[in-house]
Amino acid sequence: MIDLSARQVQILRAVIEEFIDTAEAVGSDTIDKKFNIGVSPATIRNEMVYLTKQGYLKKGHSSAGRAPTPLAMKLFVNELMKEKELTVADEVSAKEKVWRNKKQNSILLQEVSRILADKTHSLGIILTEDKQLYHAGYSNLLAMPEFFDIDVMRHVLTLIEEIPLLEEIFGNYANEDQIRVVYGSELGNHFLDPVGMIYMGINTEEISCHFGVIGSARFDYPYVFPLMRYIKALMEEYAKKEA
């Protein structure tokens, strides 16, 4: 259960949604003007101070606004967000690309990494059981403000090269059907604080791997989650036909 009042949850959701849209720390005046909270800016400000003390918000680096913490983002992902429905166009284009490249697993997995990158505007990665790494979408990172910082970008590129570390991250969770979210701050590297990773696993006779995306922690989570489930279903369908 969430240890917050309905109004606090409403304000927290507003801060998260605004932060995802803008990449900027959010102030009480912005919440008052853009969201129908129904209380004064002063009350919103007081609630944001409380949410900060509870670990859901943190002060912005260069403003008086607040940004969501990993705790808040995980609460949003697990309990507050409403997943979107994939469009027919999304489903058809992904299926066509998967089945067009079904002749060889390595080609298929590279194409899946491209689909992940293109659809989520982030870095798509796949790590197989035999430690083959497929990736695509590096240029997508350069469009995100978080990666204008050369140190952030450098540490993400280093992370991709560290197969044992990726294996450790993926290996922490055994449930292949569950989508997992990891934030850079959880990896003990402050340069990765603005970075997020969303991934899940698939384990069939034909394909055994973890796949996911790396990018800003401001993912469009309501879209990425159903997309990943759909891609997993496509790969499982491919594996059944190949078996």
N, C-alpha and C positions, 0 to 999 in steps of 0.2 A: 504494500500500500504506500501511496505517496504521503509523506509527512508534511503536506502543504495544504492551505485552504484553497478553495475553488478560485478565489481572486488571485492568489499568488501563482497558481498554476496558469491562469489566463495571462498574467503579466509575463511569466517565464516563457510561455509559448510565443508570445509576441516578440520578446527580446530575441529568442532563437530564430524565428522566421525572418526578422529584420536583419539580424546579423548574417544569416545565410545569403540574403539578397544583396547586402551592401559590403560585407567584409569590414564594416566599421563598428566600433563600440557604440552602443545604443543608449541614448539619454531618455529621461522620463518625459521630456517635452515631445520627443518623437513618438513615443508610445501613446501619449495623450492625443496627438494629432492624427495618427494613422490607424489606431485601433480603438474600437468602441469598448473601453474598459468600464466607463461609467463612474469614475472617481476623479478627483483632482490630481494634477501633476505632483503636488506635494505628497499625497497618499501613495501614488505610484512610486515616487522617490523613496519613501519610507519602506515600502515593500521590497524595492530593489536592494536597499541596504540590508534588510533581513535575509533576502535570498543570497546576498554576498556572504553574510556571516554563516549561512548554512552550507556554503560551498558550491552553490549552483551558478553564481556569477562571480566575475573578477573585474577589477578596474582595468579600463583601457590604458594602453601605453601612453597615448598622446592626447587624451580627452578625459572629460569627467564621466563619460558614459561607461556602460558595463558590457562585457562579452560573456557568453556562456562558457562554462568549464566542461571538461569531459564528462563529469557527473551529470550535468544538465543535458548534454547531448545524448547520453545513453538513456536518460529518463525520457527524452523526446522520442528516441528511436523505439524504445521498448513499450512505452505506454501512451504517448501523446500524439504521435503522428498518424495520419490517415493515408494509407498507401494509395497510389494512383493506379488506374487501370491502363495497361499498355494499349496503345493504339493498334489497329489492324496493320497499319503501315510499319510500325516497329516490329511486330511479330513476323510479318511476311518478309521484310528485308533481312532480319536475323536468320530466319529459317532458310532462305535462299542461299545466303552466304555459307551457312554450315553445310548444307547438302551439296553445294557446288564444290566443296573441298573435302569430301568424305572419303576420297580414295586412299589417303594416307594420314595416320594419326598426327604426325608432326605438322603437316600442312593444315589440318583441321584446327589444331590447338593454336597455331600462329594466327589463323583467321579469327578464332574466338577471342584472342587477346586484342585484335584490331576492333572487333565488334564492341567489346567492353570499353575500349578507349574512345571510340567514335561516339557511342551512345551516351557515355557519362562525362565526356570531355575531361578525362583524367588519364592516368597511366594504367593500362590493362596488363595484368601479369598472370602467368600460369606456371606453377611449379609441379612437375610430375614426381611420381614416386621414385623414379630413377635419377632425380636431380637435374632434369632438363628444364631450363627456364625459357619461357617465351614472354615477350613483352612488346608493347606498342604504345604510342601516344605521348612520347616525351615532350613534343612541342605543345601539347595541351597544358602542361604545367606552367609554361612560360606566359600563359594568358591569365594566370591567377596572381593577385597581388602578393599572396604569401610567399611565392617563389621568386619575387623580385629580389629577395634577400639571397645573395650568393651562397651564404653558409647553409641556409635551409635547403637550397637546391643541391648543393654538394653532398650533404648528408643523406638526402633521398637517393641520389645516384650511388652513393656508397652502400646504402641499405640494399639496393637491388643487386649489388655485386656480392653480398654476403649470403650465400646460399645456406650455410648453417644457421644463421640468424633467422632467415625466412622459414626454414624448417622448424625452428624452435617456436616461432610465432604461430605457425599453422598447427604444429603438433600439440599445442596447449589444449585443443578442443577436439574431442573424438566424434561428436555428433555431426555427421556429414550433412544432415538436412537443415541444420541451423545456420543462419547467416550471422557472422560475427563482425563486430566493429572494434578496432583497436586504434587508440590515439597515440601520437608520438610521445606525449608526456608519460605514457605507461611503459615506454621502452627505456626510460632512464637517460634520454638524450634531449636536453632542452632545445637544441636546434630543430628538433622535430615536433616541437609543441603545436605548431599550427597544422600539422599533417594528420590525415586520417587514412585508415585502411579498412576496406570492407571485403570480406572473403567468405567462401564456403568450399566444401569438398565434394568430390564425386568419386565413387569407388565401384567400378565394374571390371569385368574381365578384360575389356578393351581399353578402358580409360580409368586411370587412377591418378588424381591430381587435386591440388587446391587451386582455385582461380579467384580473382578479385580485382580490385582497383585501388590505386594509391593516388591521393590528391589532397586538396584542401579539406580540412575537417568540415567545411561548409557544403558537403555533398547534398545533392537533391535526393535525400534518403527515400522519400515516398515513391520516387521513380526507380532508383537504383535497386531497391529490394525486389520488387516484382520482376525487373529485368533479369536479375541474376537467377531467380528461380526458373524463369522461362528458358534461359540459356542452359541451365543444368538439365532441364527436361529435354531439350533438344539433343544434348550430348548423350543422355541416357537412351533416347530413342535411336540415335545413331548406333550406339553400342549394341542394342538388342538386334538391330538389323544385320550388324556385322558378325554377331556371334554364331 
